[in-house]
Amino acid sequence: MAKKVLASIKDLSVTYHTRIGPVSAVDHVSFDIYKGEILGLVGESGCGKSTLGKALLRMIDPPGEISSGEILFDGENIMDYDDKRLRDFRGRKASMIFQDPMTSLNPVQRIDDHLIEAIKVHEPQTNREAALTRSKTMIERLGIGINRLISYPHQLSGGMRQRVMTGIGLILNADLIVADEATTSLDVIVEAKLADQLREIRDEFGVSLLMITHNIALVAEMADRIAVMYAGHMIEIGDIYKVFENPKHPYTQGLLASVPNIRFDEQEQLYKMPGEPPNLTHPPKGCRFHPRCPHAMPICSEQEPNLIEVEKDWMVHCWLYQDHPTRES
């Protein structure tokens, strides 16, 4: 059965205007998010993952701007939304779980007020008592006692604060949740529990989850598909099992090879990818990975490849998989 597309991102670019010049943090990125799927978004720090996540909810603030592209959600381009429609979209249709709960939660507001406010802003007809009942149900589902609703953020552990942020993201039953490093501050036990809860919520409500993370193991455990970013470009996206078994892009190959696994021999050196990510104020011409790529060809430094389908629903941004002038016919 064909998958139904929830969000379609087309030719999306985000530019930050700095004193030393414009920085293309996200550069002409295109991909789809399917209904009910968990899509893991990975890549090195600074590759544009978090910027892309914020752009999906039009949360890019100056000096940044969405400089081109479309974000189609259920067929509507949210780039055309005015402020009122955008406020309604955030929370009811799509919501975000931020990386650092201490900077996202109001330090002088109790936990119940955070959750009730999220409901009342989008559902003003809901009375406080009904909103409080929903808040209790959500908090209990995330493994926090309802007595904690009267606590302030500083009275909770880091893991509890992160689960409160998750609850705020889920309280309105949004169709898309963007989780930006949502498990970073959690220990492995709480992280595993939260991962199970997110899967249960996905299965019960059919919500889609874009999981932005450095944790490759978490992506392998949770995601249906994986998307890999490098220097502002989407370089590979496909089924989690296929990509992990046989990554196509040289960067994806190096990224997965650099992750230790249970079979890792202590006598062996862990793979270290050569070089450093490029300066995005002056990115290299052609493929941005070519200065570090073990398979670089002359065309790689001259012209950027396209993101093409190498197998059904498996896209790769690399000259190794498409015709180019230096290849013999």
C-alpha positions, 0 to 999 in steps of 0.5 A, a space after each residue: 500500500 502506498 504511503 501517504 505524504 503528510 509534509 512535502 519539503 521542496 527546494 527549502 533553503 535557510 540563510 543566516 546573514 552574518 557580518 562575514 557574509 551569508 551562511 547557507 545553513 540549509 541549501 535547497 533541501 527536498 524530502 517527504 515525511 509520511 503519515 505515521 512514520 518516524 524519520 531519523 535526521 542525523 549528521 555532524 554538528 553544524 550540518 543544519 539539522 536543527 535549523 531544518 527542524 525549526 524551518 518546518 514550523 517557520 520558526 527561523 528568527 533574524 538574522 536568519 530567513 527561509 530564503 527559498 522553497 515550499 513546505 506543503 502540509 496536507 497539501 497547503 503551503 505554510 509559507 503562505 500562512 499569515 500570523 494567525 494561521 501560523 499560530 494555529 498550525 503550531 501546536 494543533 498540526 505540528 509541534 516541537 520538542 526542544 533540546 534544552 528544557 531549562 531555556 524553553 520552560 518558564 521558570 516562574 510558571 508551574 508545570 500544570 500552567 505550562 500544559 494548560 496554557 498550551 491547550 487554552 491558547 489553541 482551544 479557548 473553549 476548553 475550561 481549565 478543569 478539562 485542560 487540567 484533566 488532560 494534563 494529568 493524563 499526559 503527565 502520568 503517561 510519560 511516567 511523572 506523578 501528578 503531584 509534580 504538576 504543582 512543581 516549578 521547572 527547577 524542582 524537577 530533574 533534567 529527565 522530568 523536564 524533558 518529559 514535560 517538554 514532550 508532554 507539551 508537544 503531544 498534548 494537542 495531538 499534533 500530526 507532526 512532532 519535531 523532536 530536536 535532540 529530545 533525549 540528550 539530557 536523559 540517562 539510558 533508562 529514561 531514554 529507553 522508556 521515552 522512546 517506547 512511549 513515543 512509539 506507543 503514541 505514534 502507533 495509537 494516534 498515527 502521529 509522524 515524528 521527525 527525530 533530530 539526533 546525534 544518537 545513531 543507535 536510537 535512530 536504528 532502534 526507533 526510526 522507519 527511515 533515516 535522512 542524513 545531512 551534510 553541510 546544509 545538504 540532504 545527501 541520503 534518505 531511505 529505509 532504515 534497514 537498507 541504509 544501515 546494511 548498505 549505505 550508498 553515500 561515502 559520508 553515510 558510510 563513514 558516519 556509520 563506520 565511526 559508531 562503535 558496536 557490540 562487536 567492536 574489537 578494542 585492539 582496532 582503532 575506531 574509524 575517524 573520518 578525515 578532514 573537517 566540515 566546510 565553512 558554510 560562508 565559503 563552501 567548496 564548489 561542487 559536492 561539499 563532501 568532496 575534500 573529505 571523500 575517498 571516492 572523489 572524482 574530478 566532476 565532484 569539485 566542479 559540479 554539484 550532483 542531484 539528489 536522485 533515486 537509486 532504488 525505490 524510496 532511496 535517494 542519494 546525492 552523489 556522482 557515484 550513482 549518476 551519469 557525468 561527463 567523465 564517465 565512459 559511455 
